[in-house]
Amino acid sequence: MPHIDACSNREFGFNCQIGAAVFDIADPDRHGKIISIGSEQSEVRFADGAEPNVPNVHLRTVEVIADGLCQHNPSSVSEVVRLGREAMERKRRGWEDWLAIAKALQAGRAEVMRSLHTNEPRGRRFEKAMGEWLIRHGFKEIDKGARSRLLDCLSHKIEIEKWRSRLTDAERFKFNHPDTVLRKWKASTVVPDPNALPKISPIQKIKDELVAVIEERDRYKHEYERGGGDLWTAEDRPHDIANVIVGKLTRAKAEQVAREILRALTAEPRAPRSKRVSS
């Protein structure tokens, strides 16, 4: 797991310091302390002794009040959902708005999973409960595919933010919808194959096909002019075959060919055609 020496609380949504008290929004009553911070997940030592790697988007800060008791950070789950709902109400949403919506959906999914006592965000019961949560909190406009892409953006938030930092102001303004951001970011991570053939545009493909047709036509034309090719077939009428031969040869040559045909016919009798047997 890549280690981070310094981070922003705003960026991660929790007190990202070694030893900070946190809880997993999938199980808010389970508290622990951070022992290692990563770009996407952090290692947490919980009170029961377990030290799992927890996605950063699941972690929230635990605050200690005056009497020494712990309470969940009020800016955690309910606040995250409220900010996401406010972002949903904006007609023109920027990238930060979409991130706020993604965080709210993440919190909602964790809440539904916790209520169903499941670790898998799938199945008929989950889909039904998640649908009810979306309606109750004002996120019903976001379908399953869009939710998946939003959460994917959230999972790769740090990498996407680095990619966005290299864009121009105009590009950042243009590329703010999660579908566009995810597609463009993934495209930027693809390493081009030096041995791959260059892609041919549709127009160039049509031009190449046209050139091939013209070359084939010229080849047949040249073959026809040389006297080759299938100038006639056995199914053609004798009159038409004779016209083709006469048209290609001189009169003397045509008469000579005719005599040779007659000589060949008298020298080697042709095999009789098989008669069709009527049923």
Buried (B, 14 or more C-beta within 10 A) or exposed (E): EEEBEEBEEEEBBBBBBEEBBBBBBBBBEBBBBBEBBBBBBBBBBBEEEEEEEBBBBBBBBBBEEEEEEEEBBEBBBEBBBBBBBBBBEEEEBBBEBBBBBBBBBBBBBBBBBBEBEBEEBEEEEBEEBBEEBBEEBBBEEBEEEBBBBBBBBBBBBBBBEEBBEEBEEEEBEEBBBBEEBBEBBEEEEEEEEEEEEEEEEEEEEEEEEEEEEEEEEEEEEEEEEEEEEEBBEEEEEEEEBBEEBBEBBEEEEBEEBBEEEEEEEEEEEEEEEEEEEEE
